[in-house]
Amino acid sequence: VDLTGPSISFTALGNTASTASRTMTASITDPSGVPTAGAGLPVLYWSVNSATGPFTAATATHIGGSDYQFTIAATVTPNDRVHYFIVAQDEIGTPNVSVTPVAGAASLTANPPAAGTAPTTPNSYRIVNTISGVVSVGTGQTFTSLTANDGGGLFRALNDSLAASGNLEIEITSDLTETGAVALNQINEEGAGSYT
């Protein structure tokens, strides 16, 4: 007896400077099977700049085995945030439905799989601006700190709203007293190559 919905796993989409449609692949499995065609196919729901919707449905394409591919065809501009979640059902008589992320999701239905109430915190990614070359940090500069948790902190901007489009050199132009509030994460990159 299968009493639970499918298991859904995928690598979350990272921030990007691209305003084009994005494609992602998810592995969706269930002991009683997951539909590979028809109304029961898994669905990715996405919304621009609202974690509560309204959400647009993107029905999966089964690409083999347990893999399903989705396309987010959002019209976006820099600083937009795209929120998304996936809903899937299994193939038993009365389908079991699951959603990821699950916290807060409710009123799950089948054919097509849907959530009447979206997850409280859907997955999301941001459309970011690009940066490269020399960036000055210090008094009177656009960035007045490396680690501050405000608009003047370079590390926060690199983590949240910028992607490297080439090598990046940070030039310290004045004395700095750092709080250490924000650590530098792996920098998102746009375009070919591995930047330093």
Buried (B, 14 or more C-beta within 10 A) or exposed (E): EBEEBBBBEBEEBEBBBEEEEBEBEBBBBBEBBBBBEEEBBBBBBBBBEEBEEEBBEBBBBBEEEBBBBBBBEBEBEEEBBBBBBBBBBBBBEEBBBBBBBBEEBEEBEBEBBBBEEBBEEBBBBBBBEBBBEEBBBBEEBEBBBBBBEEEBBBBBBBBBBBBBBBEBEBEEEEEBEEEEEBEEEEBBBBEEEEBE
